[in-house]
Amino acid sequence: MSDAQQPASKPDRRRIVSSRHLADGDGWEASEFEYGLIIAQNAFSRWTMRCMAAAGNSEISALEILVLHNVNHRGRDKKLTDICFLLNIEDTHTVNYALRKLLKMGVLVSEKRGKEVFYRTSEEGAALCDAYRRVREQCLLDGMQRTDISGESLREMATNLRALSGLYDQASRAASSL
């Protein structure tokens, strides 16, 4: 039988897990998901840093990039607690350090109002976010358009990830009470 006559093969259904010892019984699917999440997280961090370098700033970490974009979001001033809440980051010290570094770089400005400090992007910071957006469109979004991972399927994945983040948050609270 020639290759053209061979029946279409089934997709590979091997289980690729992060830790075999966590994949017993009903744990297989969760371990598969967690491994996917681990490599996606690392790929995303690498991507954000390379995208930002192409946009004109190679001195900025993945967390700092997330903080910069969050502060730039909707052009509204934000407090440290707002940023941590929206990014689901518990350790405020890491975000505070990122804010200080971004201020020093001149991409953010701050204003003290009473006891609270509010942050917003400077003109330079907004321009950097816009340059990042253009690189993202060219390098990532154009490629996504040619895959099945776009549009409604991407929205569905985002919804599922937000739901799963709630489950992981609930589990972390439960583990803290043990």
Rosetta blueprint (number, residue, H / E / L):
1 M L
2 S L
3 D H
4 A H
5 Q H
6 Q L
7 P L
8 A L
9 S L
10 K L
11 P L
12 D L
13 R L
14 R L
15 R L
16 I L
17 V L
18 S L
19 S L
20 R H
21 H H
22 L H
23 A L
24 D L
25 G L
26 D L
27 G H
28 W H
29 E H
30 A H
31 S H
32 E H
33 F H
34 E H
35 Y H
36 G H
37 L H
38 I H
39 I H
40 A H
41 Q H
42 N H
43 A H
44 F H
45 S H
46 R H
47 W H
48 T H
49 M H
50 R H
51 C H
52 M H
53 A H
54 A H
55 A H
56 G L
57 N L
58 S L
59 E L
60 I L
61 S L
62 A H
63 L H
64 E H
65 I H
66 L H
67 V H
68 L H
69 H H
70 N H
71 V H
72 N H
73 H H
74 R H
75 G H
76 R L
77 D L
78 K E
79 K E
80 L H
81 T H
82 D H
83 I H
84 C H
85 F H
86 L H
87 L H
88 N L
89 I L
90 E L
91 D L
92 T H
93 H H
94 T H
95 V H
96 N H
97 Y H
98 A H
99 L H
100 R H
101 K H
102 L H
103 L H
104 K H
105 M H
106 G L
107 V L
108 L E
109 V E
110 S E
111 E E
112 K E
113 R E
114 G L
115 K L
116 E E
117 V E
118 F E
119 Y E
120 R E
121 T E
122 S L
123 E H
124 E H
125 G H
126 A H
127 A H
128 L H
129 C H
130 D H
131 A H
132 Y H
133 R H
134 R H
135 V H
136 R H
137 E H
138 Q H
139 C H
140 L H
141 L H
142 D H
143 G H
144 M H
145 Q L
146 R L
147 T L
148 D L
149 I L
150 S L
151 G H
152 E H
153 S H
154 L H
155 R H
156 E H
157 M H
158 A H
159 T H
160 N H
161 L H
162 R H
163 A H
164 L H
165 S H
166 G H
167 L H
168 Y H
169 D H
170 Q H
171 A H
172 S H
173 R H
174 A H
175 A H
176 S H
177 S L
178 L L
